[in-house]
Amino acid sequence: MTNARLSAITTCKGRLEHLKVTLPTLIALPDCEVIVVDYDCPDGAGDWVAANHPVAKVVRVTDRPFFNIAEARNLGVAASSAPWLLLTDADVIVADGFRARVETLLQPGVFLRPATDAGDLFGTMIVARADLAEIGGYDEVFEGWGSEDLDVMTRLQMIERRLVFFPGELVKTIPHDNGLRGRFHEITDTHVNGIINILYRQAKMDLWRQGVRPNEAGLRQLYRQLREGARAPGGLVTAEVAFRQTNARGQILTTSFLYRLEPPR
């Protein structure tokens, strides 16, 4: 569909059985372009979509043994055309009437997510294409499960875009076990990977607040440092991130952030 007001973008890697249920609910949305990113899906999601729902546009990605949802979503956004973007996971079902009920909320300066405490729906978001482009899209340095969605929402708020909630009953997820979340990740333990991603996001934001903006290579080095710490014996207990060096009477003075993980008291 061309000239649509909304592009719905969903991604799939090993979730074809979910996509078979959820994709028709996206295609049923009026005035909506639908994009499916087949991210090296072992189930052949792109072929199934092309054969059964040719109205949807398929983006095919190969040679990706590990799922990077940030890259997958960025590729879907690049293939879309509408001024507003609905980002969903393959297990998210959109209710009848969704389109009409969110239409009045699509105003300049806002982004939307569902009013629900369901963690599986946290990454479901509607955002203006121009706003997502202004912040540079999703951060593809994130690996595995967790925090890439909170990161993009935080950066939208940093450019003074306001979070608005749409009714939570308009979306729901297909229940599944936690093992699916880490299935196609280098670190399959979502708890461990979640800690790495939380620390990476925190460190990145702290660096920005100090006026330090690492390039992509610097951010990837930061992520590797935290990932290697998590893999060390005993796991990630402390992490030090140096961000400034100055000359102190012939000696190098290094200023760092120190992060410590410890059980709640």
N, C-alpha and C positions, 0 to 999 in steps of 0.2 A: 504494500500500500504506500502510495506517495502522498505527500501533503498531509499526513496524519498529524494530529496535535500531540500524540503520545506514542513513544516507542517502548514496548515491553521487551526487556532483555533478560534471558535466562541462560544458564550455563549447565553443561552436563558432562560428567565423567563418571561412568559406572552407575548412573542413576536413571537409566532408561525406563525402568518399571515405574518410577515416580513420574517421569516426564510424560508418559502415556496418559497419566491421570490429570496432570496439571496443565499441560500445553493447551488442550482444548478450552480451558477456562480463560487463557490469555487470548486465544484466537477469537473467542466470542466477544471480546471487548470492542465496542464500536469506536470508530475513528482512532484505531490503534494499529501501528506497525509492530510486528512480532519478529524478534531476532533470537535464534538459538545458537549458542556457541558449543559446538562439538569439540571439546578440549581433549583430543586424543582419546575419545571415549571407547573403551574396549567393547561396549555393546553396539557400536555402530549407530549412535544416536542420530547423526546427520543423515545417514541413509534412510533411517526410519522416518524422520521428519519429512524428507524430500518425497518419499513414497506416499505418506499418509496425510501430510498437511503442507502441500506445496505452497500455500499462501504465506507460510513463514519463511523468512530468509535464514539460511544456514551459513554460519562461519565455521570453517573447518581448521583445526589446529592439529598438527602431527608432531611426533617425536617429543612428547611431553609426558614422561613416565610419572612425574609428580604434578599434582593439581595445584595451580596457582590461581586462586579465584580473582585476585586483583588483575592479573594480566587477562584472564578470560573476560572479565567485565569490561576492561578497557577496549578489548578487541570488539566486543559486542557494541559498545558505544560508538566506536569508529565506523561501524557498518550501518549504524542507524541514521535517521534523518529528521526526526521530530524535535521540536523545541523542548519538550518535556520527556524525561526518561524514568521508566519504572524498572528498578533492578530487583529481581527475585531469584531465589534458588530453585532448583529443579523439584523440590518437594513442597512448594508453596502453591496452594489452591486459592484462586481469586473468586470471590463470591459474585453471584448475579447482582447487578446494580452497582458494582464497584465504580465503574467509569462515571456514572452520573453523580455519585455521592462525593467523589473527590474533585470534580470539575471546578466547583466554586472555590476550592482551596488553592488552585493553581494560580498563585499571584506572584508578582515580582518580589524578590527578596526573601523567599521562604524555601525550605525543603521539608518533605513530609516523611513520617514513618508511622506505623500503626500504634495505636494506644493500647498496648498490651505488655504484660510482663513476661510473655513467652520468649525465652532466649533464642529459640529457633527462628523467630521472626525479626530479630534485631536488625539484621542486614537488609531487610526489605525496605526500600526507600524510593521516593519520587523526588527528582531533582531537576532543575533547569539545566539544559545542555550547556548553556553559556557559563553557568556557575561552576559546574563540574570541570569545564575546560579551564576556567580561571585558576583553579587550585591544582591543575595538572593531573586530574583524574585520580584513580586509585594508586597507591604506592605499591609497586610490584616487588619491592624488596622483601615485603612480608612473605614468609613461607608457612605452609601448613595451616593449621586451624587457629582462628581467633584474632580479633583487634583491628583487622584492616577496615572493617565497616565503621567502628568507632573512630578510627583515625581520619577517615574521609569526612565524617560528620563534624568532628572537631575542627578540621581545617575549613569547612564551610562556615562554621561559626566565627572563625578567625577573620573571615572577610565580611562579617556582619550579616550573614544569612541566618534567618530565624527558623528554629525548629517548630513545626506545626504538626499536630497529631491528627490522623484520620481514624475513623472508628475501627477498633481492633477486630470486630466481627467480620470485616470485609476480607480478611485473609486468614488462612489456617494452614498448618503443615501436616504432612503425612507422617505419623509416628514411625520412628525407626530407632534401632539401637545405636549406641555411641560409637561402636566400631566402624560404622560407615564414615564417620567424620574424619578419621585418621587413615582410612584405607589406602589412599593414593598420596600419602605424604611421606617424606623422608623420615620424619619423626612421627611415628604412629600414635604415640601417647599424647592425647589432646591436652592433658593437664600440663605436661612438660612443655609442649609446644606453645600452649597458651601463656605460660610464664615468660618464655622467650619473647613472644610478641608483645606482651604487656611492657616488659622492660625496654624493648626496642622503641616502642612508641613513646614511652616516658622519656627515655634518653634523647630521642629526636626532638621532642617538644622542649625539653630543658635546654638543649643546645640552641634552638631557635630563640628562646627567651634571652639568651646571652649574646644574641646577634651572630651566632655561628651557624652557617647554612652549608653543611657538607654537600658535595655533589653526589651523584649516584654511586660512584666508586667508593666514596667515603662512607655512605650509608650502608653499602653492602659489606664493607669491612667491619663496621660497627655491628651489623647483624651476625657476621661470622664469629666475632669475638664473643657475643652473648651465647650463640649456639654451641661453640666449643666449650664454654664454661658449663653449660647445662649437661654436656656429655662427659665431663670430667668426673672422676670418682667422688661420690658424695653429692653430685649435682651442683646446681648454681646456688651458692650461699651469699657471696658478695660479687659485685662487679664494679670496676673502676673505669670511668670513661674520661680520658684526658681531653681537654678542649682548648687550652691556651698555655703557651710557654713564653716566659719573659726572662730578660737578663737581670739577675740580682747580684750586682757587683762581681761579675765574672762567673757566676754559677747560674745554672738553668733552673728557673722556678716553674714548676708545672702545676697548673690548676686543673682539678678533676672533680667530677661528680662521683660519689661513692654510693652504691645501691646495696642494701642489705636485705636479705629475705630471712624472716624468722617467724616461728609460730605465733599466733595471737596470744596475748597474755590475759 
